[in-house]
């Protein structure tokens, strides 16, 4: 039976949001439609829809409905900001002006648009067949467009009030709209250039020298200084004159998340908080971004579509590809203008790699690049040797501080004790701003004496709202009300508290439901005002809330959970999540970050209290560390060996045996066997067998025992001990229950029955039971259907083709391999793509019958070798040698063939050794080395006989007979070993020879 598990869905009731609606309509469409050919009309409408959607999306809107000749778009639905109304009006103006509406007969079709702003109820995206938003604003926009002139735009009062002077609009009063009782004033806007998509401060004072240095520099500028000194304000002032600006914000909350600023940027430009690969294609493919670059972006986002690159590229090549892909994407969206990188002191290692790549690129000269940072050792590490203008930012002088006070007080009550404020602020803009806010209070109790006291006092001034701010500080500098309610529900309603904090300058409202502390130090002050035990409790609640209600977000970015677990003193879950975060970074190709996370987990293990058992987690950590280092340097490096040895030492010193070691030992066995390390495979197989012998079956429903049987069967298969393989599979078959064990893949990475079943059918085909192969493969496929685990599909298809091939069903085997390669391609399973390509060359020699095909076969082997996947490499190499020989490259073929024999004999993994020797003998014959061929044939026959590998033996006997090395009697004996119903091609050929046909 197939029991599919459904994870609990987050209950989403939607939200109320203010949006701006645009209704674009075709003037006189009914007249056109009444005489138009239906097919021509459909084609024209599709083009109209496509152009409208393109313009809407360029202005950060979303097309929500197509109504015959009308297009409805909403702005602010996903990402609202203070420019939402302006973007909507500009989109409407661009649509009526730029959409090519010429119909087939040459008639010039005109458009018009209406714009309105109002509140709607927003549904979640997965609310099937229901409108994204419900409210009268769309209807209002439709009625308003009816008042617009052809090629014109009309907007509502509600929209005009939000334009903030960026668009000139002429009033058209006295408008009666159908369905609306009140007489309205509408407005006719004039096209204008929208402001840059960044928040502009209302004033700026001082910094004359710094501005001059930035203006006169031909190099990127790094503005550096302590917190609160005004780094961001300076960069925003410089940037406000740019027509294009992109800002990449590092965030202290996301320091463990690789590429976070660039992931945020991708999310913004794909207009979805959790982009899929289709979003990347939609956003970047039109700019000519290559498929590999798109996959690299997908890898950065943790999408499976990008993970195939992990096996296709070395660490160095993959790192370069990711960095180039991000830079190409930025250039595609914004070919010039200003790039701002804020708070480099919080930037992750992987993002620093991207930044350095940008700064070293010749194309960086097309941009003005601004960076901000506090003093930090990472700055010197990454940027010391680059041509950068360093702009130190010092305190404001008294004149500039006085001017800043004047700007702060514009339209407000003047600050009390003006000179005292200037003195106390010591030229730090943040000091001055906060002191000014405090001075406006009627219950001002004086000025705090230090920065932290100032900030803490500012928070205290919010009175009964202070506990809400402290709760918010546990979440992070940025927070939303949904998350805040998880720990601050006792203070509902929360909005008045947040509004009060905004009025005091502690918070800034970002959108209808999200806020940020106005400065990082304000956030720190609120957080540090909590008792430690209170912090621990709140962090624990937030961690639970994330796990229970944001499973998908945590899956996408586990780093958001890690710190909360650690600060909640949940040592075991924190270490476990470090493991998850590390794996996440590894899937993104951020290998150094992945290693850093694992080392942090290992460090946390050492910090755990003595009453917390983290022994098994240490094993898991070192196992993961070994895996990461395999990716960094290959299977054979000293660092990998040291990590594996640490696991071995931990396991050998353990008092008793733990089921938790099962996945670790199983994973390490897989690394060893795939890399062709017989010694390591034996060691980890033994550890798993010992663990299975000591752990009661009831403790894990027999999972450890099944894993041990699977591993032992795998080792017997690759070692050529086929009879023992069959014995282990029989034991496993008796123990396995799909209802109990079908989910083992989540821990062990494989279903033990499916995997062992594959080994069993391959072993039986080699041992001559070819008559039963079709049934065995059908049984295996039926089991896969019950499991319904897509990730195992490439493995099932490709490995399941092997026994079919050995049974002589070559056509079906080749078709199956091709299916497996296609499935692997769709899943991004690079290992199986390469493995499938190798088997395809074995099964279908025509693949390498041309020069190009031969080169491609060689490249497949090189990828196997570079990745460290060596277990089947001698077998594949021997077939490559035969392909070389068939094309006349005898010397190279002989060299490759000999290498295959030597490597296979050294590994001790003798599943294919007899076949490798037989193929070597054939190459020797083609090279005229008869004695060497005779010896290789004899050795092949001896090994095949000892293994009861009847297929290898009959193949060798046929070759020996053709070479005149044996008689018909020995050939007949080989035939007699097969079941009477077995009819592989080799048996048919042998029987024909024996019958003298």
Buried (B, 14 or more C-beta within 10 A) or exposed (E): EEEEEEEEEEEEEBBEBBBBBBBBBBBEBEEBBEEBEEEEBEEBBEBBBEBBBBBBBEBBBBBBBBEEBBBBBBBBBBBBBEBBBBBBBBBBBBBBEEBEBEBEEEEEBBBBBBBBBBBBBBBEEEEEEEBBBEBBBBBBBBBBBEBBEEBBBBBBBBBBEBBEEBBEBEEBEEBEBEEBEEEBEBBBBEBBEBBBBBBEEEEBBBBEEBBEBBEEBEBBBBBBBBBBBBBBBBBBBBBBEBEBBBBBBBBBBBBBBBBBBBBBBBBBBBBBEBBBBEBBBBBBBEEEBBEBBBBBBBBBBBBBBBBBBBBBBBBEEBBBBBBBBBBBBBBBBBEEBBBBBBBBBBBBBBBBBBBBBBBEBEEBEEBBBBBBBBEBEBBEEBBEEEEBBEBEBBBBEEEBBBBBBEBBBEEEEEBEBBEBBBEBBEBBBBBBBBBBBBBBEEEBEEBBEEBBEBBBBBBBBBEEBBBBBBBBBBBBBBBBBBBBBBBBEEBEEBEEBBBBBBEBBBBEEBBBBBBBBBBBBBBBBBBEBBEEEBBBBBBBBBBBBBBEBBBEBBEBBBBBBBBBBBBBBBBBBBBBBBBBBBBBBBBBBBBBBBBBBBBBBBEBBEEBEEEBEBBBBBBBBBBBBBBBBBBBBBBEBEBBBEBBEBBBEBBEEBEEBBBBBBBBBBBBBBBBBBBBBBEBBBBBBBBBBBBBEEBEEEEBBBBBBBBBBBBBBBBBBBBBBBEBBBBBBEBBEEBBEBEBBBBBBEBBBBBBBBBBBBBBBBBBBBBBBBBBBBEBBEBBBEBBEBBEBEBBBBBBBBBBBBBBBBBBBBEBBBBBBBBBBBBBBBBBBBBBBBBBBBBBBBBBBEBBEEEEBBEBBBEBBEBBEEBBBBBBBBBBBBBBBBBBBBBEBBEBBBBBBBBBBEBBBEBBBBBBBBBBBBBBBBBBBBBEBEEBBBBBBBBBBBBBBEBBBBBBBBBBBBBBBEBEBBEEEEBBEBBEBBEEEBBBBBBEBBBEBBEEE
